[in-house]
Amino acid sequence: MAAFANRALASLGGIDVTNIVNAIVDLMIERAKQELTIAFFNRFKKYAEDPRHPEFIILFQRQPMC
């Protein structure tokens, strides 16, 4: 496995890998943001539906849509 990685890196010797690394990092950052957003809203929904938090229901009453 290590030999394969060494050969792969050696073949990339003439290529600037900075752009590739930056693209991968950008994808990872975007995915992390998505995961954090999903986790936040899941916890928010769970908290909102928990009857142990009546103050939440008072502060954020459901109103009918017109």
N, C-alpha and C positions, 0 to 999 in steps of 0.2 A: 504494500500500500504506500509506504513512504517513497519507494523508488518511483512509483507512478506519479506521485505528487512532485517529486524533484524533476522528473522529465517534463511534466506539464509546465512547471514554473520556468524551466530552462527554455522551453519553446516559446514562452511569452517574453523572453528576454528583450526582444526588440519592440514590444508593444507597451505603450503607456497604459498601465492598469489603473491609473488614478480615476479615470472616467468610469470604469467598470465598478470600482470600489465605491465611488460616490453614488452611483445609481443603486447599488445594493443597499447602501446605508440609507438612502432616501426611501426606498421601499420598506426597510425595516422600521424607520421612524413613522412612516404613514400607517403601517400596520399596528404599531404600538399605540398610536393615537386612536385608531379605531377600537382596539381592545379596551383602552381606558374609558372611552365613551360608552361602550356597551356595558362595561362593568359598573360605571357610575349610574346609568339609567336602570339597570337591573336592581341595584341596591336601593335606588331612589323609589322605585315602584314597590319593592318589598317593604320599605319603611312606610310608604304612604298607605299601604293596605293593612298594616299591622294595627290592631285595635288597641295596643298599648300606647299609642301615640295620638290621643284625641286632639291635641293642639294642632296637629298637621291637618286634620279634617276641618277644624275651625278656620285655619289660615287659608287653606286652599279648597274652598267649597266647590263642588261641581255645580255648574250652572248650565241650564239647557242652551243648546246652540240655536240661534234664531235663523 
